[in-house]
Amino acid sequence: MINPHPLVFIHGLEGTSQGVKASLLRRLFPGMLIPDFSGNLEARMAHLTTLLGDQSGWRLVGSSFGGLMAALFACQRPHQVDRLVLLAPALIWPDFANQPPAPVAVPTVIFHGTQDMLIPLEEVRRLAEGVFTNLDFHSVEDDHGLYQTVHSIDWSKLLE
């Protein structure tokens, strides 16, 4: 698939660029930027900011801790982000939850599993509704990994 928008996938805290979601998205969008991240949140955000530079029109897909990173980037630089797709985002992380960012109008789609035992769905929904003014929140029958859900999403429609 050819996509005119620059795409990036941001894996979770323990994930890599070779994980299930990254591999699926790489097959669907061969030009998608799928880097590896390590270190603490500050180091990861510095790496992400360097990678994305000043380019605008980004469509960011973030999973768990990567969802937190994508959300923070969009809140800090909304003019660079065209769309956010967050998969069970770790918005409960203190850097976000204790002092939520100012609301942004970046179109945001969140998928969160009703059986997620790691990141509480309702807390994420509450935080997301307070920050993302253009939010499409999906509660799905899945766990934190969202492995069933990611295979059922119409990624072409969502990202193109």
C-alpha positions, 0 to 999 in steps of 0.5 A: 500500500502506498500512503502519502502520509508519513507513518510511524509505529512506536512499540511498547516498553518491552517491545521491539521493531520486530514484534507482532504489531510492528511486523503486521504494520510493516507488511501493510505499510512497507514505508512505515518508520518502525524504530527501536526505542530503549531507555527511560521516557525522556530518552525515548522521547528525545529519540522520537523527536529527533526521528520525526524532526520538523516534518508535519503530517505524521500519522502515529501508531503507538502501543502501550508505552509507545501510545503514551509516547505518541500522545505526548508527542502530539500534545507537545507538537500538535501541528506535526501530527495528522492522526493518532492511533493508540493501542492500550496507551499507558496514559496512566504513566505519571508524566501524563496522568499527574499533570494531563496536557492541555487539550489538543484537536488531533484526530485520535483513535484509541483501542483498549481491551476490556480484559486489560489487566495492566492498564485500566480502561476507564482511567485511560478513557477519562484521561483521553476524553480530557485531552483529545477533543477529537476522540474515537474510543473503542472498548474491545473484547481483548487483553492488553496485547490487543493481538486479536484486535490488531488483526481485525482493524481496517488499517488501510481505512484508519491510516490512509 
